[in-house]
Amino acid sequence: MTVGPDGFTVPVSSDDGGPATVFEHLWTPYRMAYIRGSGKPTGEHDCPFCLIPAMPDEDGLVVARGEDVFAVLNLYPYNAGHLMVVPYRHVPDYTDLTDDEVAELGAFTQTAMRVVRQVTGAHGFNIGMNQGSVAGAGIADHLHQHAVPRWGGDTNFMPVIGLTRVLPQVLAETRALLAAAWPDAVRPRPAGD
């Protein structure tokens, strides 16, 4: 299918049972700049995950700080409450983490799930990290783990058809709610340390 001059889809001739009869094509040429790395950080001096810890929590969207990692809202969330758990050290690969960093990353991920469930009533989560740009890491040089809350029916026509995400709350409000619910026992590191 393709879009006709009137804005409606019109059939495209098939290739006699080949891929064109099965697959639709969505052209997104604006993504090529992202794929080629335009505007991506080139080191610690411009890495957002290195810069955020020096910001006040509200400005950096930091929800909680630990000794080795911090939890921060994703600036471009898939769903409301989409957190990332990030080590303070600028390392690209999970195998680069120390045992202490691995332990705290895991503990923060568990706490993130508990807090987001408590605050938002999430039904489930997608938890994971993309290792390397070929695996989908937007900022491949600084490891970060995503904790994306999910609800039954949260993928509806808006993102699928309308290419629009509907988020029911602004990031500052989400950050304040999650930070208030985060256990104090895991917030020992102040901003700028």
C-alpha positions in Angstrom: 0.0 0.0 0.0 1.0 3.6 -0.5 -0.6 6.9 0.3 -2.4 8.5 -2.6 -2.8 12.2 -3.4 -6.1 12.3 -1.4 -4.3 10.9 1.7 -5.8 7.5 1.6 -4.0 4.2 1.0 -4.1 2.7 -2.4 -2.9 -0.8 -3.5 0.6 -1.2 -4.9 1.0 -3.9 -7.5 2.3 -7.2 -6.0 5.3 -9.1 -7.1 3.5 -12.3 -7.9 3.4 -13.8 -4.4 6.8 -12.4 -3.3 7.5 -10.1 -0.3 5.4 -7.2 -1.5 2.3 -9.4 -1.0 3.2 -10.0 2.7 5.1 -7.0 4.0 4.0 -3.4 4.2 6.8 -0.8 4.0 7.1 2.2 6.4 9.6 4.7 5.2 11.2 6.7 8.0 14.1 8.6 6.3 14.4 10.9 9.4 15.8 7.9 11.3 18.9 7.8 9.0 20.6 10.6 11.0 20.1 8.6 14.2 21.4 5.4 12.6 24.5 7.2 11.3 25.1 8.6 14.8 24.3 12.3 14.2 24.1 14.1 17.5 25.1 11.1 19.6 27.5 11.6 22.5 31.2 11.1 21.6 32.6 10.8 25.2 32.1 11.6 28.9 32.2 15.3 28.1 28.8 15.2 26.3 27.3 11.9 27.6 24.0 12.7 29.2 24.4 9.8 31.7 27.7 11.4 32.8 26.2 14.9 33.0 22.9 14.1 34.7 24.4 13.1 38.1 25.8 16.7 38.5 22.3 18.2 38.0 19.7 18.7 40.6 17.4 15.7 40.6 14.4 17.6 39.2 16.4 19.0 36.3 18.1 15.6 35.5 14.9 13.6 36.1 16.8 11.6 38.7 14.5 9.4 40.8 17.1 7.9 43.1 20.8 7.8 43.7 22.9 4.9 45.0 26.6 4.4 45.6 27.3 3.0 42.2 24.1 3.6 40.1 21.2 6.0 39.8 17.7 5.7 38.5 16.5 8.3 36.0 13.4 8.8 33.9 13.8 8.3 30.2 13.4 11.7 28.5 11.7 9.9 25.5 9.7 7.2 27.3 7.9 4.3 25.7 5.4 4.4 28.6 4.8 6.6 31.6 7.2 5.7 34.3 9.9 4.4 31.9 13.0 4.4 34.1 16.7 3.6 33.4 19.2 2.3 35.9 22.6 3.7 35.0 26.1 3.2 36.6 27.9 6.4 37.4 31.0 5.1 35.6 31.1 5.6 31.8 31.4 2.0 30.7 29.8 0.5 27.6 29.4 -3.2 28.4 27.8 -5.2 31.1 31.0 -7.2 31.5 32.8 -3.9 32.4 30.8 -3.5 35.6 32.3 -4.4 39.0 30.5 -6.9 41.3 29.3 -4.1 43.4 27.9 -2.2 40.4 26.1 -5.4 39.2 24.6 -6.0 42.6 23.3 -2.4 43.0 22.1 -2.3 39.4 20.0 -5.4 40.1 18.7 -4.1 43.5 17.8 -0.7 41.8 15.9 -2.6 39.1 13.9 -4.5 41.7 13.2 -1.4 43.6 12.2 0.4 40.4 9.7 -2.3 39.6 8.2 -2.2 43.1 8.0 1.6 43.2 6.5 1.9 39.7 3.9 -0.9 40.5 3.0 0.9 43.7 2.6 4.3 42.1 1.1 3.4 38.7 -0.4 -0.1 39.1 1.7 -1.5 36.2 0.7 -5.0 35.1 4.2 -6.0 33.9 7.6 -4.7 32.8 10.0 -5.0 29.9 13.5 -5.0 31.6 16.6 -5.0 29.5 19.6 -3.3 28.0 20.8 -3.0 24.5 24.6 -3.8 24.3 26.2 -1.9 21.4 24.7 0.3 18.7 24.0 -2.6 16.4 21.8 -4.0 19.2 19.8 -0.8 19.4 21.6 1.1 22.2 20.9 4.8 21.6 23.8 5.7 23.8 26.0 2.7 23.4 29.1 4.1 25.2 27.3 4.3 28.6 25.5 1.2 29.8 22.0 1.6 31.0 19.2 -0.8 31.8 15.6 0.0 30.9 12.6 -0.7 33.2 9.5 -0.1 31.1 6.1 -0.5 32.8 3.4 -2.2 30.8 -0.4 -2.4 31.1 -2.9 -4.6 29.3 -3.9 -2.7 26.1 -1.1 -0.1 26.4 -0.2 -0.5 22.8 -3.3 0.7 20.9 -3.9 2.5 17.7 -2.1 5.7 18.6 1.5 4.4 18.5 0.7 1.6 16.0 -1.3 3.7 13.5 -0.8 7.3 14.5 2.9 7.1 15.4 2.1 9.0 18.6 2.7 8.0 22.2 0.0 9.1 24.6 1.6 9.7 28.0 -0.9 10.6 30.8 1.5 12.6 32.9 4.4 15.1 32.4 7.9 13.8 33.3 8.3 16.2 36.3 5.2 14.9 38.0 6.1 11.3 37.3 9.6 11.9 38.7 8.2 13.5 41.9 5.8 10.6 42.5 8.4 7.9 42.0 11.1 9.8 44.0 8.7 10.2 46.9 7.9 6.5 46.9 11.5 5.3 46.5 12.9 3.9 49.8 15.2 6.3 51.5 17.6 3.6 52.4 18.9 3.5 48.8 19.5 7.2 48.2 22.9 7.9 49.8 24.7 9.9 47.0 23.8 13.6 46.7 23.9 15.5 43.3 27.3 16.4 42.0 29.3 13.7 43.8 
